[in-house]
Amino acid sequence: MAENNNKRKTKVGTVVSNKMQKTVVVSVDRLVMHPGYKKYYKRRSKFKAHDEKNACKVGDVVELIETRPLSKTKRWAVHSILKKEGAGE
């Protein structure tokens, strides 16, 4: 049997800030069902992620991967840039 060694979580979100060195703020949207009304509504979370090459710009869609704690608030790293801002329009 092959064992899955990749147990790190991933998230997909949009870069909302790249003003720090080697760090970007990524906004991740998700749908949550209301317990009483049974309707879905959007919830938004913001994560600080490590961007080693400062390659991300505001508006890029990126994939984050879970990593060890890199600072007080940084526990994610940019795994790949899925869509560049302004590309493919």
N, C-alpha and C positions, 0 to 999 in steps of 0.2 A: 504494500500500500504506500502510495506517495503521501507525504505529509506536507501540509501547507505551512510554510515558514513565514509568510507575509500576514501577520495578524494586526498590522497597524491600520487604524481607521483612516478613511479618506473623506474629503468634503469638496464640493465644487461651489465656488462663489465668485464675486466680482470685487476687484480692487477698488477701494474707495479713498485710500490715502497712500502715498509713497514718499512722504516728506522726511522719514527717518532713514538713517544709513543702514542698509542691509535688512530692513524691516518694512513690511507692507501691512496695511489693515485691510482685511477681506470680509465682505458682508455676505453671509450665507442665509438664504431664504428657505423656509420650510412651511409645509401646510400642517395645521393641527386641527383636529376635530373638537368642536365645542361640546363639552359634556352634556349640556342641557338641550341645546338646539340642534345638535347633530349636523351642524354646518361646518365647513372647512374655512379657516381664516389663516392669513399669513403671519408668521413670526419671523423676526430677523435677528440674527446673532452676528456679532463682529469678533473676529479673531485676529490676533497679531501673528504674522508668519515670517519666517526667516527667508530672505531673498538674497542669496550669496552674491550674485552678479549685478544686483540692482537692475534687472531686466524688465521688471513689471512696471507698467504705467497705469494711471487711473483709467478705469473702464475695462481693463483686460479681464477675461474670464479665466480663472486658474483652478488647478486641482491642488488641494492641500493634503499633506500626509502627516500623520501623528509622529512626533519625535520626542526625545528627552527634553526636560526643561532647559531652555537656553537662556532665560532670564526670568524675572519675576512674573511676567505676564505672557511670555512667548513659549508655546508648546507645540507649534505647528511649523512646517516648512513648505515652501512652494515646490511641488513635485514636477509640474509641467504647466505651460501656458497653453490653454486650449484654444483661445481666440484672442487675437490682438485687437485693440480698440481701433476702429476705423478701417479694418481690413475686411474685404469681401462684401462691400456694400455696393 
